[in-house]
Amino acid sequence: MGTKTTIIIFVLYPISIGGTKMEISPVFTVLGIINTVISVIACPIIAGYKNRSVVGWIFGGLFLGLIGLIIVACLPRKD
């Protein structure tokens, strides 16, 4: 059996691949934080206009990011 290498990437921590140390660029970290902040703000606003759970979509924006924003934007209005 071959050796499996599992790489777990944490946003703020360096990772190791084959003995060499790679660091995640600070630009990607900043872009990820900006994406999360925009999603956490925009998801509940859109959810409120569509009569959806605002608190639920705060967490949806936090955990799903841009995908959560797309999902809440595509949901139909709840009457």
SEBA-87573 format. One record per atom (N, C-alpha, C, O): residue number from 0; residue in three letters; x, y, z. Coordinates in nm, 2 decimals, always signed. Example, Ala and Ser with C-alpha at 12.3 -4.5 7.8 and 13.67 -1.06 7.14 Angstrom:
REM residues 2
nr;rest;px;py;pz
0;ala;+1.32;-0.57;+0.78
0;ala;+1.23;-0.45;+0.78
0;ala;+1.32;-0.33;+0.78
0;ala;+1.42;-0.33;+0.85
1;ser;+1.28;-0.22;+0.71
1;ser;+1.37;-0.11;+0.71
1;ser;+1.29;+0.00;+0.79
1;ser;+1.34;+0.11;+0.80
This chain:
REM residues 79
nr;rest;px;py;pz
0;met;+0.08;-0.12;+0.00
0;met;+0.00;+0.00;+0.00
0;met;+0.09;+0.12;+0.00
0;met;+0.19;+0.13;+0.06
1;gly;+0.04;+0.23;-0.07
1;gly;+0.12;+0.35;-0.08
1;gly;+0.09;+0.44;+0.04
1;gly;-0.01;+0.42;+0.12
2;thr;+0.18;+0.53;+0.06
2;thr;+0.16;+0.62;+0.17
2;thr;+0.07;+0.74;+0.13
2;thr;+0.08;+0.80;+0.03
3;lys;-0.03;+0.76;+0.22
3;lys;-0.12;+0.87;+0.19
3;lys;-0.08;+1.00;+0.27
3;lys;-0.04;+0.99;+0.38
4;thr;-0.07;+1.11;+0.20
4;thr;-0.04;+1.23;+0.26
4;thr;-0.16;+1.32;+0.27
4;thr;-0.22;+1.36;+0.17
5;thr;-0.20;+1.35;+0.39
5;thr;-0.32;+1.44;+0.41
5;thr;-0.27;+1.57;+0.45
5;thr;-0.19;+1.59;+0.54
6;ile;-0.32;+1.67;+0.37
6;ile;-0.28;+1.81;+0.40
6;ile;-0.40;+1.88;+0.45
6;ile;-0.50;+1.89;+0.39
7;ile;-0.39;+1.93;+0.57
7;ile;-0.49;+2.02;+0.63
7;ile;-0.44;+2.16;+0.63
7;ile;-0.34;+2.19;+0.69
8;ile;-0.52;+2.24;+0.56
8;ile;-0.48;+2.38;+0.55
8;ile;-0.56;+2.47;+0.65
8;ile;-0.68;+2.47;+0.65
9;phe;-0.49;+2.53;+0.74
9;phe;-0.55;+2.63;+0.83
9;phe;-0.52;+2.77;+0.77
9;phe;-0.41;+2.79;+0.72
10;val;-0.61;+2.86;+0.79
10;val;-0.59;+2.99;+0.72
10;val;-0.47;+3.07;+0.77
10;val;-0.40;+3.13;+0.69
11;leu;-0.44;+3.06;+0.90
11;leu;-0.33;+3.15;+0.95
11;leu;-0.20;+3.07;+0.98
11;leu;-0.11;+3.13;+1.03
12;tyr;-0.20;+2.94;+0.95
12;tyr;-0.08;+2.87;+0.99
12;tyr;-0.01;+2.81;+0.87
12;tyr;-0.07;+2.78;+0.77
13;pro;+0.13;+2.81;+0.88
13;pro;+0.20;+2.75;+0.76
13;pro;+0.17;+2.60;+0.75
13;pro;+0.14;+2.53;+0.85
14;ile;+0.19;+2.55;+0.63
14;ile;+0.16;+2.41;+0.60
14;ile;+0.29;+2.34;+0.56
14;ile;+0.38;+2.41;+0.51
15;ser;+0.30;+2.21;+0.57
15;ser;+0.42;+2.14;+0.52
15;ser;+0.39;+2.04;+0.41
15;ser;+0.30;+1.96;+0.43
16;ile;+0.46;+2.05;+0.30
16;ile;+0.43;+1.96;+0.19
16;ile;+0.57;+1.90;+0.15
16;ile;+0.66;+1.97;+0.11
17;gly;+0.58;+1.77;+0.17
17;gly;+0.71;+1.70;+0.13
17;gly;+0.83;+1.76;+0.20
17;gly;+0.94;+1.76;+0.14
18;gly;+0.82;+1.80;+0.32
18;gly;+0.94;+1.85;+0.39
18;gly;+0.97;+2.00;+0.37
18;gly;+1.05;+2.06;+0.44
19;thr;+0.91;+2.06;+0.27
19;thr;+0.93;+2.21;+0.25
19;thr;+0.81;+2.28;+0.31
19;thr;+0.70;+2.24;+0.31
20;lys;+0.84;+2.40;+0.37
20;lys;+0.74;+2.48;+0.44
20;lys;+0.69;+2.58;+0.35
20;lys;+0.76;+2.66;+0.29
21;met;+0.55;+2.58;+0.33
21;met;+0.48;+2.68;+0.25
21;met;+0.40;+2.76;+0.34
21;met;+0.34;+2.71;+0.44
22;glu;+0.39;+2.89;+0.31
22;glu;+0.31;+2.98;+0.39
22;glu;+0.20;+3.03;+0.30
22;glu;+0.22;+3.06;+0.18
23;ile;+0.08;+3.05;+0.36
23;ile;-0.03;+3.11;+0.28
23;ile;-0.01;+3.26;+0.28
23;ile;+0.02;+3.32;+0.38
24;ser;-0.02;+3.31;+0.16
24;ser;+0.00;+3.46;+0.14
24;ser;-0.09;+3.54;+0.22
24;ser;-0.21;+3.50;+0.23
25;pro;-0.05;+3.65;+0.28
25;pro;-0.14;+3.74;+0.36
25;pro;-0.25;+3.80;+0.27
25;pro;-0.35;+3.83;+0.33
26;val;-0.22;+3.81;+0.14
26;val;-0.33;+3.86;+0.05
26;val;-0.45;+3.77;+0.05
26;val;-0.56;+3.82;+0.06
27;phe;-0.43;+3.64;+0.05
27;phe;-0.54;+3.54;+0.05
27;phe;-0.61;+3.55;+0.19
27;phe;-0.73;+3.53;+0.19
28;thr;-0.54;+3.56;+0.29
28;thr;-0.60;+3.58;+0.42
28;thr;-0.69;+3.70;+0.43
28;thr;-0.80;+3.69;+0.48
29;val;-0.64;+3.81;+0.38
29;val;-0.72;+3.93;+0.39
29;val;-0.84;+3.92;+0.30
29;val;-0.95;+3.97;+0.33
30;leu;-0.82;+3.86;+0.18
30;leu;-0.94;+3.84;+0.09
30;leu;-1.04;+3.75;+0.15
30;leu;-1.16;+3.78;+0.13
31;gly;-1.00;+3.65;+0.22
31;gly;-1.09;+3.56;+0.29
31;gly;-1.17;+3.63;+0.40
31;gly;-1.29;+3.61;+0.42
32;ile;-1.10;+3.71;+0.47
32;ile;-1.17;+3.79;+0.58
32;ile;-1.27;+3.89;+0.52
32;ile;-1.38;+3.90;+0.58
33;ile;-1.23;+3.96;+0.42
33;ile;-1.32;+4.05;+0.35
33;ile;-1.44;+3.98;+0.30
33;ile;-1.55;+4.03;+0.31
34;asn;-1.42;+3.87;+0.23
34;asn;-1.53;+3.79;+0.18
34;asn;-1.63;+3.75;+0.29
34;asn;-1.75;+3.75;+0.28
35;thr;-1.57;+3.70;+0.41
35;thr;-1.66;+3.66;+0.52
35;thr;-1.74;+3.78;+0.58
35;thr;-1.85;+3.77;+0.61
36;val;-1.67;+3.89;+0.59
36;val;-1.74;+4.01;+0.65
36;val;-1.85;+4.06;+0.56
36;val;-1.96;+4.09;+0.60
37;ile;-1.83;+4.06;+0.43
37;ile;-1.93;+4.10;+0.33
37;ile;-2.05;+4.00;+0.34
37;ile;-2.16;+4.04;+0.33
38;ser;-2.02;+3.87;+0.34
38;ser;-2.12;+3.77;+0.35
38;ser;-2.20;+3.78;+0.48
38;ser;-2.33;+3.76;+0.47
39;val;-2.14;+3.80;+0.59
39;val;-2.21;+3.81;+0.72
39;val;-2.30;+3.93;+0.72
39;val;-2.40;+3.93;+0.79
40;ile;-2.26;+4.04;+0.65
40;ile;-2.35;+4.16;+0.65
40;ile;-2.46;+4.15;+0.54
40;ile;-2.57;+4.18;+0.57
41;ala;-2.42;+4.10;+0.42
41;ala;-2.52;+4.10;+0.31
41;ala;-2.63;+3.99;+0.33
41;ala;-2.74;+4.01;+0.29
42;cys;-2.59;+3.87;+0.38
42;cys;-2.68;+3.76;+0.38
42;cys;-2.81;+3.79;+0.47
42;cys;-2.92;+3.77;+0.42
43;pro;-2.79;+3.84;+0.59
43;pro;-2.91;+3.87;+0.67
43;pro;-2.99;+3.99;+0.61
43;pro;-3.11;+3.99;+0.63
44;ile;-2.93;+4.08;+0.54
44;ile;-3.00;+4.19;+0.48
44;ile;-3.09;+4.14;+0.37
44;ile;-3.21;+4.17;+0.36
45;ile;-3.04;+4.05;+0.28
45;ile;-3.12;+3.99;+0.18
45;ile;-3.22;+3.90;+0.24
45;ile;-3.34;+3.90;+0.19
46;ala;-3.19;+3.82;+0.34
46;ala;-3.28;+3.73;+0.40
46;ala;-3.40;+3.81;+0.46
46;ala;-3.51;+3.77;+0.46
47;gly;-3.37;+3.93;+0.52
47;gly;-3.48;+4.01;+0.58
47;gly;-3.58;+4.06;+0.47
47;gly;-3.70;+4.06;+0.49
48;tyr;-3.52;+4.10;+0.35
48;tyr;-3.61;+4.14;+0.24
48;tyr;-3.70;+4.03;+0.19
48;tyr;-3.80;+4.05;+0.14
49;lys;-3.65;+3.90;+0.21
49;lys;-3.72;+3.79;+0.16
49;lys;-3.80;+3.72;+0.27
49;lys;-3.84;+3.60;+0.25
50;asn;-3.82;+3.78;+0.39
50;asn;-3.89;+3.73;+0.50
50;asn;-3.83;+3.60;+0.55
50;asn;-3.91;+3.51;+0.58
51;arg;-3.70;+3.58;+0.55
51;arg;-3.63;+3.47;+0.60
51;arg;-3.57;+3.50;+0.73
51;arg;-3.57;+3.61;+0.78
52;ser;-3.52;+3.40;+0.80
52;ser;-3.46;+3.41;+0.93
52;ser;-3.33;+3.49;+0.92
52;ser;-3.23;+3.45;+0.86
53;val;-3.33;+3.61;+0.98
53;val;-3.21;+3.70;+0.97
53;val;-3.09;+3.63;+1.05
53;val;-2.98;+3.63;+1.01
54;val;-3.12;+3.59;+1.18
54;val;-3.02;+3.53;+1.26
54;val;-2.96;+3.40;+1.19
54;val;-2.84;+3.38;+1.20
55;gly;-3.05;+3.32;+1.14
55;gly;-3.00;+3.20;+1.07
55;gly;-2.91;+3.23;+0.95
55;gly;-2.81;+3.16;+0.93
56;trp;-2.94;+3.34;+0.88
56;trp;-2.85;+3.38;+0.77
56;trp;-2.73;+3.45;+0.81
56;trp;-2.64;+3.47;+0.72
57;ile;-2.72;+3.51;+0.93
57;ile;-2.59;+3.56;+0.98
57;ile;-2.50;+3.44;+0.99
57;ile;-2.38;+3.45;+0.94
58;phe;-2.54;+3.33;+1.04
58;phe;-2.46;+3.21;+1.05
58;phe;-2.43;+3.15;+0.91
58;phe;-2.33;+3.09;+0.89
59;gly;-2.53;+3.16;+0.83
59;gly;-2.52;+3.11;+0.69
59;gly;-2.41;+3.18;+0.62
59;gly;-2.32;+3.13;+0.55
60;gly;-2.41;+3.31;+0.63
60;gly;-2.30;+3.40;+0.57
60;gly;-2.17;+3.37;+0.64
60;gly;-2.06;+3.37;+0.57
61;leu;-2.16;+3.35;+0.77
61;leu;-2.04;+3.32;+0.84
61;leu;-1.97;+3.19;+0.79
61;leu;-1.86;+3.18;+0.76
62;phe;-2.05;+3.08;+0.79
62;phe;-2.00;+2.95;+0.76
62;phe;-1.99;+2.92;+0.61
62;phe;-1.91;+2.84;+0.57
63;leu;-2.08;+2.98;+0.53
63;leu;-2.09;+2.94;+0.39
63;leu;-2.02;+3.05;+0.30
63;leu;-1.98;+3.02;+0.18
64;gly;-2.00;+3.17;+0.35
64;gly;-1.94;+3.27;+0.27
64;gly;-2.01;+3.31;+0.15
64;gly;-2.13;+3.33;+0.15
65;leu;-1.94;+3.32;+0.03
65;leu;-2.00;+3.36;-0.09
65;leu;-2.11;+3.26;-0.14
65;leu;-2.20;+3.31;-0.20
66;ile;-2.09;+3.14;-0.11
66;ile;-2.19;+3.04;-0.15
66;ile;-2.32;+3.06;-0.08
66;ile;-2.43;+3.05;-0.13
67;gly;-2.31;+3.10;+0.05
67;gly;-2.43;+3.14;+0.13
67;gly;-2.50;+3.26;+0.07
67;gly;-2.62;+3.27;+0.07
68;leu;-2.42;+3.35;+0.03
68;leu;-2.48;+3.47;-0.04
68;leu;-2.55;+3.44;-0.16
68;leu;-2.66;+3.49;-0.19
69;ile;-2.50;+3.35;-0.24
69;ile;-2.57;+3.31;-0.37
69;ile;-2.69;+3.23;-0.33
69;ile;-2.80;+3.25;-0.40
70;ile;-2.69;+3.14;-0.23
70;ile;-2.81;+3.07;-0.19
70;ile;-2.92;+3.16;-0.15
70;ile;-3.03;+3.14;-0.19
71;val;-2.89;+3.25;-0.06
71;val;-3.00;+3.34;-0.01
71;val;-3.05;+3.43;-0.12
71;val;-3.17;+3.47;-0.11
72;ala;-2.97;+3.47;-0.21
72;ala;-3.01;+3.55;-0.32
72;ala;-3.11;+3.47;-0.41
72;ala;-3.19;+3.53;-0.48
73;cys;-3.09;+3.34;-0.43
73;cys;-3.17;+3.26;-0.52
73;cys;-3.30;+3.21;-0.45
73;cys;-3.39;+3.16;-0.52
74;leu;-3.31;+3.22;-0.32
74;leu;-3.43;+3.18;-0.25
74;leu;-3.55;+3.26;-0.29
74;leu;-3.54;+3.38;-0.30
75;pro;-3.67;+3.20;-0.30
75;pro;-3.79;+3.28;-0.33
75;pro;-3.83;+3.35;-0.20
75;pro;-3.80;+3.31;-0.09
76;arg;-3.91;+3.46;-0.22
76;arg;-3.97;+3.53;-0.11
76;arg;-4.07;+3.45;-0.04
76;arg;-4.15;+3.38;-0.10
77;lys;-4.06;+3.45;+0.09
77;lys;-4.15;+3.37;+0.18
77;lys;-4.26;+3.46;+0.23
77;lys;-4.24;+3.56;+0.29
78;asp;-4.39;+3.42;+0.20
78;asp;-4.50;+3.50;+0.24
78;asp;-4.57;+3.45;+0.36
78;asp;-4.67;+3.50;+0.41
